[in-house]
Amino acid sequence: MQFITDPGQIEARSMEIIAPYLTKFDLSPQAVKVFSRIIHASGDPDYANLIRIHPDAISVASKALKSGCNIFCDVEMVRTGINRRRLAEFGGQTNCLIADPEVAEEAKRLGITRSMAAMRHFGTALNGGIIAIGNAPTALFEVLRLIRENVVSPCLIIGVPVGFVGAAESKELLVAESPVPYITVVGNKGGSPIAAASVNALMYMLDK
């Protein structure tokens, strides 16, 4: 069996295969890149029907990334999937506190998830940053609470937690109430690869 071995050719061919699935949507060239990265990461063209991008999300993220904003992740899987070398070229860095001992202790003491405690610990460091949530609906609920109570003010929320308990609901709340631009996928689908792919798509469309 013959198969493509060049990474660049594999990616290019993947994007060619994905392109027809997006023709029925009225997408900007920038949105096409986000949709394509998410579909590429998931291997699932059905994501084209589920992705929701706030009208200001890409422009806000582009400006913030170029200014060297940081990215705050709910779990290490999201952090690992982000192209940190590319992010560093703009002066930003990734952050995750899910394994921090103080966060774990606080979560246990308060009876909340570690991802919720992590978002609280980030505090005002979240201001002007991008929040990327791919695993924990509770993290998304907590971020929305912190924003609602004027505790934090991130520039963008990539909220794509996956699962059957709270995932769809947290994303519904994000779309319905967030004063902050967002990228999300409705329903139960999502996950760390989707969050990381969304971040990478935003970075890859920028000039160095």
C-alpha positions in Angstrom: 0.0 0.0 0.0 1.3 3.4 -0.9 0.6 6.3 1.5 1.8 9.9 2.0 4.7 10.2 4.4 5.5 14.0 4.1 3.8 15.8 7.1 3.1 18.9 5.0 1.5 16.9 2.2 -0.6 14.9 4.8 -1.9 18.2 6.3 -2.6 19.8 2.9 -4.5 16.7 1.6 -6.5 16.6 4.9 -7.5 20.2 4.4 -8.5 19.4 0.8 -10.8 16.6 2.0 -12.3 18.8 4.7 -13.0 21.8 2.4 -16.2 20.4 0.7 -17.9 19.9 4.1 -17.7 23.6 4.7 -19.0 25.0 1.5 -22.7 25.2 2.7 -21.7 27.4 5.6 -21.3 31.2 5.2 -17.8 31.4 6.8 -15.1 33.9 6.6 -11.7 32.7 5.5 -10.5 32.9 9.1 -13.4 30.9 10.4 -12.8 28.3 7.7 -9.3 27.8 9.2 -10.8 27.3 12.7 -13.5 24.9 11.5 -10.9 23.0 9.5 -8.5 22.6 12.4 -11.2 21.3 14.6 -12.5 18.8 12.1 -8.9 17.7 11.4 -8.2 17.1 15.1 -11.4 15.2 15.6 -11.6 13.3 12.3 -15.3 14.1 12.4 -16.9 16.3 9.7 -20.1 16.5 11.8 -18.3 19.1 13.9 -19.1 21.6 11.1 -22.7 21.6 12.3 -21.7 22.1 16.0 -19.1 24.8 16.0 -20.1 28.3 17.2 -17.8 31.2 16.9 -18.7 34.6 18.3 -18.5 37.3 15.6 -15.6 39.1 17.5 -13.7 36.0 18.6 -11.1 35.7 15.9 -10.3 39.4 15.7 -10.1 39.7 19.5 -7.9 36.6 19.7 -5.6 37.8 16.9 -5.0 41.1 18.6 -4.4 39.5 22.0 -2.1 36.8 20.7 0.0 39.4 18.7 0.3 41.3 22.0 1.7 38.3 23.8 -1.3 37.2 25.8 -1.1 34.1 27.9 -3.3 31.0 27.6 -4.9 29.4 30.6 -5.9 25.7 30.4 -8.2 23.5 32.5 -6.1 20.4 32.1 -2.6 19.4 31.0 -3.9 17.6 27.9 -5.0 21.0 26.5 -1.7 22.6 27.4 0.3 19.8 25.8 -1.7 20.1 22.5 -1.0 23.8 22.1 2.0 24.8 19.9 3.9 26.5 22.7 6.8 27.3 20.5 4.6 29.2 18.1 2.9 31.0 21.1 6.3 32.0 22.5 7.1 33.7 19.2 4.4 36.2 20.1 5.6 36.4 23.8 2.9 34.3 25.3 2.9 31.2 27.4 0.5 28.4 28.5 -0.6 27.9 32.1 -2.3 25.0 33.9 -2.8 24.6 37.7 -4.7 21.3 37.7 -1.8 19.5 39.4 -0.8 22.2 41.8 -0.9 21.0 45.4 -2.5 24.1 46.7 -5.3 23.8 44.1 -5.8 20.1 45.0 -6.0 21.0 48.7 -8.5 23.8 48.2 -10.7 21.6 46.0 -10.8 19.0 48.6 -11.5 21.5 51.4 -14.3 23.2 49.5 -15.8 20.1 47.9 -15.3 21.4 44.4 -13.4 20.1 41.3 -9.7 20.9 40.9 -10.5 22.6 37.7 -12.8 25.0 39.5 -10.2 25.7 42.1 -7.6 26.2 39.4 -9.6 28.9 37.7 -10.1 30.7 41.1 -6.3 30.5 41.7 -5.5 32.1 38.3 -7.6 35.0 39.5 -6.8 38.4 37.8 -4.0 36.7 35.8 -6.9 35.7 33.5 -7.5 39.3 32.6 -6.8 39.9 28.9 -5.9 36.2 28.4 -7.4 33.3 26.5 -9.0 30.6 28.5 -9.0 27.1 26.9 -11.3 24.5 28.5 -11.4 21.1 26.9 -12.3 18.7 29.6 -14.1 20.2 32.6 -17.6 21.7 32.4 -17.2 22.9 36.0 -14.2 25.0 34.9 -16.4 26.7 32.3 -19.2 27.3 34.8 -16.7 28.7 37.2 -15.1 31.1 34.7 -18.6 32.4 33.7 -19.4 33.0 37.4 -16.1 34.9 37.9 -16.9 37.0 34.8 -20.4 37.6 35.9 -19.2 38.8 39.3 -16.6 41.1 37.7 -13.7 39.2 39.2 -11.9 38.4 35.9 -12.1 39.7 32.4 -10.5 37.4 29.8 -10.4 38.4 26.1 -11.7 35.0 24.8 -13.1 31.7 26.1 -12.5 28.5 24.1 -15.0 26.4 25.9 -15.4 22.9 24.5 -15.7 20.5 27.5 -16.7 17.0 26.6 -19.0 14.6 28.3 -22.5 13.8 29.5 -22.7 15.7 32.8 -22.8 19.4 32.5 -20.9 19.7 29.2 -23.7 20.6 26.9 -25.3 22.8 29.6 -22.1 24.7 30.3 -21.7 25.5 26.6 -25.3 26.5 26.3 -24.7 29.0 29.1 -21.5 30.3 27.4 -23.4 31.1 24.2 -26.4 32.5 26.0 -24.8 34.7 28.6 -21.1 35.3 28.0 -20.1 38.9 27.6 -16.7 37.6 26.4 -16.2 36.4 22.8 -16.1 32.6 22.6 -15.4 29.5 20.4 -17.4 26.4 21.3 -19.1 23.3 20.0 -22.7 22.6 21.1 -23.8 19.3 22.7 -21.7 16.6 24.3 -18.8 16.6 21.9 -15.5 18.4 22.5 -12.4 17.6 24.4 -8.8 18.6 24.9 -7.7 18.0 21.3 -10.5 20.4 20.1 -9.5 23.1 22.6 -5.9 22.8 21.5 -6.8 22.8 17.8 -8.8 25.9 18.2 -5.9 27.8 19.9 -3.5 26.5 17.2 -5.8 27.6 14.4 -5.9 31.1 15.8 -2.1 31.2 16.0 -1.4 29.7 12.6 -3.4 32.4 10.8 -1.2 35.1 12.2 2.0 36.6 10.7 5.0 36.4 12.9 
